[in-house]
Every structure is written in C-alpha cells, then in structure tokens.
C-alpha cells in the first residue's frame, strides 16, 4: 500500500526523500520511502517496531549509507555532506550515558564552542548557553553535576545538547521518555518555540500517539519499509474511517447514534431541526490511536493478500467509547 505525497505547506524544502531503499543482505528494510518536509514544519514518524524508522533516521542523519533512492537534507546528500552541513543538524538520542562528572553549564559551554566556526549571517551559532539552560528548564541545576540529575532533568539536558548549535533541523528520538506530565508539557512548548520562532524543522519518532497528535503538523506512518499514511491526524482519521458517533441528551436521556457513512453534519442538522431540546451535543471521530492501528492493520492485510486477488481498500472500526 502506498501513501500520496503531501508537499510542505510553504517555505524551503528541508527534507526531500524519494524512493529510499535499504537492504541488509537479502532482507529489504526500506522498500520505497518518499516524503518531504518544509522549513519550520514538525513531522512525527510512527510505526511498529521493525518498520524501518531507525534506519530511515540514520540515513537522513548521514550515519548509514542507503542502498538506493535520492535523499536531500538541507540541500545536500547526507551520504557525502561535510562538517559544515552536520553543524546545521541537531540530534537528540534516547539517552546519553557519559559526561557524568561534568557540570551542566560547563558541559554545554564546552560543546557550544564547536559550533562557533559554523555561524553565519542567517543563523548565529551557538545558542547562548544561559538562555538555552533557561529554555530547557535547568536554570536551578546549571552548576549541578550531570550524574546528580534526575531522569527528567537528564532528559532536558539531552535536548539541550542536541540543540546547542541552534540547528535548522532537529531529530528527536522518543524525546519525552521519562518525563512527568509537567515536564512533557514544557517540552512541547519548546518544540513549538523551535518551529514557530526559530523556524526549525523537527522530525520526531515516538510511540506516544497523543504526543504526536499534539506536536506534529504532519504524521508519517511507516510499516513494512514504506510510508502507508501521510497527513495530519485529522486528515488521516477522515480518510481512513467513515464512521462517527453523535451523542446528545434529550428529555434527561443520553442518546448515541453511529453515522457509518458520510459526513455526520447532515444527521446533526436534521436532529436539531426536529428536536429543539437537544443538549450536550458532541461528535466523536476516530482517535489517532484508532487510526494508527487501523492503518497498520490495513497495510499488513494488503501485503498478505495474493497479488491476483482483490485487496480491500479500507476498514471500518467501531469507535471506542472511551476515546475522544
């Protein structure tokens, strides 16, 4: 199954991936990945374990050579780009396991020095260390040794290390793992700041579908080595499922009606025209989790079908009443 390419909404193209393929021995890990990303856009790359997410990211970062396809990252092929190109990237790994005896400010100050030679008139590098520490919420711990930080504080430092060079493109791998709800909210604000005010493009991988829905302008679903969906959470839900639930209260009773085909607006309009006592009206569509699971299921079902047999083009699932 393939997904239609959605062009960046505006601005320069930062990522341009066309028919990316990767083979290890006789196993095809990526079988034709294509997508683009514009400047200041936030993309979430979702997919089950083994779908090819890590391989895709490593190729874009220049850490792994591809087998075939065309890849442009910030206008250059990462397979052959130099240090000046690499200084324009930020990489936030799941965790760092060294530098424990460094103090937070000293470590960031040391790393920041490497980016000075790559400063340009358009992008001044590196980020001011004290400003960066404030942005990631570590001001009270600036003089603390890294090994004394809590898990959430260490994760904030991971983010600071990844963006100390004021990157134009940031790769985030499970960025809020270990964050409490408050820290997660602050991190989301940081991502929005990077995209909206720094014009930074962000590509993140996460298993937290709620986080993807809150952060991403577009969501890419990767399964079995290819992109099976590309669009906003709302677009994916509308394209995949035609079912919606309309819930309302009338004369003290709660009612639920499933609209299995078409836009539920017509049903709502007719309901209000015939019953002026309707209150607590709400329309529920599939959540991102529902959509994601259905997309993966549909892709795997399509791939399992014999080539000469008809392949179903969609599935309809009952929306869980607990989803919003």
C-alpha positions, 0 to 999 in steps of 0.5 A, a space after each residue: 500500500 502506498 501513501 500520496 505525497 503531501 508537499 510542505 505547506 510553504 517555505 524551503 524544502 528541508 527534507 526531500 526523500 524519494 524512493 529510499 531503499 535499504 537492504 541488509 543482505 537479502 532482507 529489504 528494510 526500506 522498500 520505497 520511502 518518499 516524503 518531504 518536509 518544509 522549513 519550520 514544519 514538525 513531522 512525527 514518524 510512527 510505526 511498529 517496531 521493525 518498520 524501518 524508522 531507525 534506519 530511515 533516521 540514520 540515513 537522513 542523519 548521514 550515519 548509514 549509507 542507503 542502498 538506493 533512492 535520492 535523499 536531500 537534507 538541507 540541500 545536500 546528500 547526507 551520504 557525502 555532506 561535510 562538517 559544515 552541513 552536520 553543524 546545521 543538524 541537531 540530534 537528540 538520542 534516547 539517552 546519553 550515558 557519559 559526561 557524568 562528572 561534568 557540570 551542566 553549564 560547563 558541559 554545554 559551554 564546552 560543546 557550544 564552542 564547536 559550533 562557533 566556526 559554523 555561524 553565519 549571517 542567517 543563523 548565529 551559532 551557538 545558542 547562548 548557553 544561559 538562555 538555552 539552560 533557561 529554555 530547557 528548564 535547568 536554570 536551578 541545576 546549571 552548576 549541578 553535576 550531570 550524574 546528580 540529575 534526575 531522569 527528567 532533568 537528564 532528559 532536558 539536558 539531552 535536548 539541550 545538547 542536541 540543540 546547542 548549535 541552534 540547528 535548522 533541523 532537529 531529530 528527536 528520538 522518543 524525546 519525552 521518555 521519562 518525563 512527568 506530565 509537567 515536564 512533557 508539557 514544557 517540552 512541547 512548548 519548546 518544540 513549538 518555540 523551535 518551529 514557530 520562532 526559530 523556524 526549525 524543522 523537527 522530525 520526531 519518532 515516538 510511540 506516544 500517539 497523543 504526543 504526536 497528535 499534539 506536536 506534529 503538523 504532519 504524521 508519517 506512518 511507516 510499516 513494512 519499509 514504506 510510508 502507508 499514511 501521510 497527513 495530519 491526524 485529522 486528515 488521516 482519521 477522515 480518510 481512513 474511517 467513515 464512521 462517527 458517533 453523535 451523542 446528545 441528551 434529550 428529555 434527561 436521556 443520553 442518546 448515541 447514534 453511529 453515522 457509518 457513512 458520510 459526513 455526520 453534519 447532515 444527521 446533526 442538522 436534521 436532529 436539531 431541526 426536529 428536536 429543539 431540546 437537544 443538549 450536550 451535543 458532541 461528535 466523536 471521530 476516530 482517535 489517532 490511536 484508532 487510526 494508527 492501528 487501523 492503518 497498520 492493520 490495513 497495510 499488513 492485510 494488503 501485503 498478505 493478500 495474493 497479488 491476483 486477488 482483490 485487496 480491500 481498500 479500507 476498514 471500518 472500526 467501531 469507535 471506542 467509547 472511551 476515546 475522544 
